[in-house]
Amino acid sequence: QAHRTLVDVYRTLGKDRDSLPHLARVADPRVPGTGDLLMLRCKLETRYGILERDYPTGTVSAPLAQVCTVAAGQRPTDASLQNAAGMEAAVRGDYEAATELFRRAVELEPDNGRFRRDLAQLPTPTLSWGLGDPLSPDPAAAR
C-alpha cells in the first residue's frame, strides 16, 4: 500500500519519473484491480526509456512486456496506451505486435502525428520494396 501511495504523491507533485520505482513494484498483471497501475507503468516507462535493469534486483513485479500487453488488452480504446505498448514491442524487436498496436493507436486517433510517425518509422521487411509496395506501414505518415 505504501508504494501505491508514493505513486500518487509523486504524480500529484508532477514527478512522474520518480513514481516509476514504486510502479515497478506494484503494477503486477497477476493482481486483480491493478489496471490503472499497469497502464501508467507502460506509458511512463516507455516515455522515459527506463529499462528493468535500471531497478534494483528483485524490485520489479512483472516484465514491462507483460505489463504493456495486458494493459493494452484491458484498454483497447486508449490510443496513447496502444502507442506506448507498440513502442515497448518495437524496442524488444517484436515488430509484428508493434505494427498492430501502432495501427490501433492511429485508427483511434488518425490525426495524431506522433502516432502516425511511430508507425511510419517502424522497420518493415524490405523484400516488398521491389514489388512496389510502400516500405512504411503507414505511407501517409512517411511524407
Rosetta blueprint (number, residue, H / E / L):
1 Q L
2 A H
3 H H
4 R H
5 T H
6 L H
7 V H
8 D H
9 V H
10 Y H
11 R H
12 T H
13 L L
14 G L
15 K L
16 D H
17 R H
18 D H
19 S H
20 L H
21 P H
22 H H
23 L H
24 A H
25 R H
26 V H
27 A L
28 D L
29 P L
30 R L
31 V L
32 P L
33 G L
34 T L
35 G H
36 D H
37 L H
38 L H
39 M H
40 L H
41 R H
42 C H
43 K H
44 L H
45 E H
46 T H
47 R H
48 Y H
49 G L
50 I L
51 L L
52 E H
53 R H
54 D H
55 Y L
56 P L
57 T L
58 G L
59 T L
60 V L
61 S L
62 A L
63 P L
64 L H
65 A H
66 Q H
67 V H
68 C H
69 T H
70 V H
71 A H
72 A H
73 G H
74 Q H
75 R L
76 P L
77 T L
78 D L
79 A H
80 S H
81 L H
82 Q H
83 N H
84 A H
85 A H
86 G H
87 M H
88 E H
89 A H
90 A H
91 V H
92 R L
93 G L
94 D L
95 Y H
96 E H
97 A H
98 A H
99 T H
100 E H
101 L H
102 F H
103 R H
104 R H
105 A H
106 V H
107 E H
108 L H
109 E L
110 P L
111 D L
112 N L
113 G H
114 R H
115 F H
116 R H
117 R H
118 D H
119 L H
120 A H
121 Q L
122 L L
123 P L
124 T L
125 P L
126 T H
127 L H
128 S H
129 W H
130 G H
131 L H
132 G L
133 D L
134 P L
135 L L
136 S L
137 P L
138 D L
139 P L
140 A L
141 A L
142 A L
143 R L
